[in-house]
Amino acid sequence: HLTPAATRAELSRRERQPSEPWVTEERVFRHWDAWLPNGERHHLFAIDAATGAERDLMPALDAWLDRVDAHGRFDVSPDGGEVALEAIAPEPATGALRSAIHVAPLAGGECRCLTSGHPANDLRPRYSRDGRWLAYGMQLDPGFYADRVRLMRVDRASGAHQEWLRDWEISPDGWEFLPDGALALAAEHEGRV
């Protein structure tokens, strides 16, 4: 993976040599105007406000944040100890793209996946105000982009995952924990939000 300094050097090199052919065996090789096989990934960085020192929170993770809109795809725990993020990568067995929830300690350390056994996309991690839970959305059908989102939560102490609103047939969207600990969300029902 490229560091910020290496990225600056690469951009300078590209200005001097703007055209070059690409050969790849990777399933996902281009996203709009960006070539993906060159190792560049949108990563999440922590910047020390006092010193300006920067640190990649996902240096060894061969996945990327959403290239269109990374906003809302990560959240910082209430104690400031870790960040949860939604990262996209091809599944090794099938090559199908899948987003998963990862957590990275802000003090440094390995970024680890919390939802590696899930069949389809996991999205929008959100910490509860007391830090006990991490809420996220989960889809079950990997072949259907508009599969219903199930609201899930993981107990951060035990690591146990649990579905909230098990019998609810509506896809939640934009969930956020409120100051009193309640979870607010939007959902479309019969054409209304």
C-alpha positions as CSV (number, residue, x, y, z in Angstrom):
1,H,0.0,0.0,0.0
2,L,1.1,3.5,-0.7
3,T,2.0,5.9,2.0
4,P,1.0,9.6,1.7
5,A,4.7,10.4,0.7
6,A,4.6,7.6,-1.9
7,T,1.3,8.8,-3.2
8,R,2.7,12.3,-3.8
9,A,5.7,10.8,-5.6
10,E,3.4,8.6,-7.8
11,L,1.2,11.6,-8.7
12,S,4.3,13.5,-9.7
13,R,5.4,10.6,-11.9
14,R,2.0,10.4,-13.5
15,E,2.2,14.0,-14.5
16,R,5.4,13.4,-16.3
17,Q,4.1,10.1,-17.9
18,P,0.3,10.3,-18.2
19,S,-0.4,7.3,-20.3
20,E,0.5,3.7,-19.7
21,P,-1.2,0.3,-20.5
22,W,-2.7,-1.9,-17.8
23,V,-2.8,-5.7,-17.7
24,T,-4.6,-7.4,-14.8
25,E,-6.4,-10.6,-13.8
26,E,-8.4,-8.9,-11.1
27,R,-12.1,-8.8,-11.4
28,V,-12.5,-5.2,-10.3
29,F,-9.9,-3.2,-12.2
30,R,-11.4,0.3,-12.7
31,H,-13.8,2.5,-10.8
32,W,-14.9,5.5,-12.9
33,D,-11.7,7.3,-13.5
34,A,-9.4,5.3,-11.3
35,W,-7.4,2.2,-12.0
36,L,-7.6,-0.2,-9.0
37,P,-4.8,-2.9,-9.6
38,N,-2.1,-0.4,-8.9
39,G,-2.4,-0.9,-5.1
40,E,-4.0,2.4,-4.3
41,R,-6.9,2.2,-1.9
42,H,-8.9,4.8,0.0
43,H,-7.8,4.3,3.6
44,L,-8.8,5.8,6.9
45,F,-6.1,7.9,8.6
46,A,-5.7,9.2,12.1
47,I,-4.0,12.6,12.3
48,D,-2.5,13.8,15.6
49,A,-4.0,17.4,16.1
50,A,-0.9,18.6,18.0
51,T,1.9,17.2,15.9
52,G,0.2,16.6,12.5
53,A,1.6,13.0,12.5
54,E,-0.5,10.7,10.3
55,R,-1.2,7.0,10.7
56,D,-3.0,4.7,8.4
57,L,-5.6,2.8,10.4
58,M,-5.9,0.0,7.8
59,P,-2.3,-0.5,6.4
60,A,-2.5,-4.2,5.9
61,L,-6.1,-4.4,4.8
62,D,-6.5,-5.1,1.1
63,A,-9.9,-3.5,1.0
64,W,-11.1,0.0,0.4
65,L,-13.6,2.5,1.7
66,D,-16.5,3.4,-0.6
67,R,-15.0,5.4,-3.5
68,V,-18.1,7.4,-4.1
69,D,-19.0,8.4,-0.6
70,A,-17.0,7.3,2.4
71,H,-19.0,9.5,4.7
72,G,-21.1,7.5,7.1
73,R,-19.0,4.4,6.5
74,F,-17.0,4.7,9.7
75,D,-17.5,5.6,13.4
76,V,-15.3,6.3,16.4
77,S,-16.0,4.6,19.7
78,P,-17.2,6.8,22.5
79,D,-14.0,6.1,24.5
80,G,-11.9,7.1,21.5
81,G,-10.1,3.7,21.5
82,E,-11.1,2.3,18.1
83,V,-12.8,3.1,14.9
84,A,-15.2,0.8,13.1
85,L,-15.4,0.9,9.3
86,E,-17.1,-0.6,6.3
87,A,-14.6,-1.8,3.8
88,I,-15.1,-3.4,0.4
89,A,-13.1,-6.3,-1.0
90,P,-13.5,-9.2,-3.4
91,E,-14.4,-12.5,-1.8
92,P,-11.4,-14.8,-2.2
93,A,-13.5,-17.9,-3.3
94,T,-15.8,-16.1,-5.8
95,G,-14.4,-12.7,-6.6
96,A,-17.7,-11.2,-5.7
97,L,-17.5,-7.7,-4.1
98,R,-18.6,-7.6,-0.5
99,S,-18.5,-5.0,2.2
100,A,-17.6,-6.1,5.8
101,I,-17.3,-4.4,9.2
102,H,-13.7,-4.0,10.5
103,V,-12.4,-2.4,13.7
104,A,-9.0,-0.7,14.1
105,P,-7.5,0.4,17.4
106,L,-6.7,4.2,17.2
107,A,-3.5,3.7,19.3
108,G,-2.1,1.3,16.6
109,G,-2.5,-2.3,15.9
110,E,-4.1,-4.7,13.5
111,C,-7.4,-3.9,11.7
112,R,-9.6,-6.9,12.1
113,C,-12.9,-8.0,10.5
114,L,-15.9,-8.6,12.7
115,T,-18.2,-10.0,10.0
116,S,-16.0,-12.3,7.9
117,G,-18.6,-15.2,8.0
118,H,-21.5,-13.2,6.6
119,P,-22.8,-14.1,3.1
120,A,-23.4,-10.6,1.7
121,N,-22.8,-6.9,2.6
122,D,-22.4,-5.4,6.0
123,L,-22.7,-1.7,6.3
124,R,-22.8,1.5,8.3
125,P,-21.2,0.7,11.7
126,R,-22.4,2.9,14.7
127,Y,-21.3,2.7,18.3
128,S,-23.9,3.1,21.0
129,R,-23.4,6.1,23.3
130,D,-22.2,3.8,26.2
131,G,-19.9,1.9,23.9
132,R,-21.5,-1.5,24.7
133,W,-22.9,-2.1,21.3
134,L,-21.8,-1.7,17.7
135,A,-24.8,-1.5,15.4
136,Y,-24.6,-2.3,11.7
137,G,-26.7,-3.4,8.7
138,M,-26.5,-6.8,7.2
139,Q,-27.8,-8.2,3.9
140,L,-28.1,-11.9,3.3
141,D,-28.4,-12.3,-0.5
142,P,-25.0,-11.7,-2.2
143,G,-26.6,-11.7,-5.7
144,F,-29.2,-9.0,-5.1
145,Y,-28.0,-5.5,-4.5
146,A,-31.4,-4.3,-3.0
147,D,-31.7,-7.2,-0.5
148,R,-33.4,-6.1,2.7
149,V,-31.0,-4.7,5.3
150,R,-31.3,-6.3,8.7
151,L,-30.3,-4.2,11.7
152,M,-27.7,-6.0,13.7
153,R,-25.7,-5.3,16.8
154,V,-22.5,-6.9,18.2
155,D,-21.8,-6.9,22.0
156,R,-18.3,-5.5,22.2
157,A,-17.5,-7.4,25.4
158,S,-18.6,-10.8,24.2
159,G,-18.4,-10.5,20.4
160,A,-21.9,-11.9,20.1
161,H,-23.9,-10.8,17.1
162,Q,-27.7,-10.4,17.4
163,E,-30.4,-9.2,15.0
164,W,-32.6,-6.4,16.2
165,L,-36.2,-6.1,14.9
166,R,-36.1,-9.7,13.7
167,D,-39.7,-9.7,12.4
168,W,-39.5,-6.3,10.8
169,E,-39.7,-6.5,7.0
170,I,-38.6,-3.0,6.2
171,S,-35.0,-1.9,5.4
172,P,-33.6,0.6,7.9
173,D,-31.3,3.4,6.7
174,G,-29.2,6.1,8.2
175,W,-29.3,4.8,11.8
176,E,-27.7,6.9,14.5
177,F,-27.7,6.6,18.3
178,L,-29.3,9.5,20.1
179,P,-27.8,11.2,23.3
180,D,-30.3,9.2,25.4
181,G,-29.1,5.9,23.9
182,A,-32.1,5.3,21.7
183,L,-31.5,4.4,18.0
184,A,-33.1,6.6,15.4
185,L,-33.4,5.4,11.8
186,A,-35.2,6.1,8.6
187,A,-37.2,3.5,6.6
188,E,-39.3,3.6,3.5
189,H,-42.7,2.1,3.8
190,E,-45.2,2.1,0.9
191,G,-43.4,5.0,-0.8
192,R,-43.0,7.1,2.3
193,V,-40.0,7.7,4.6
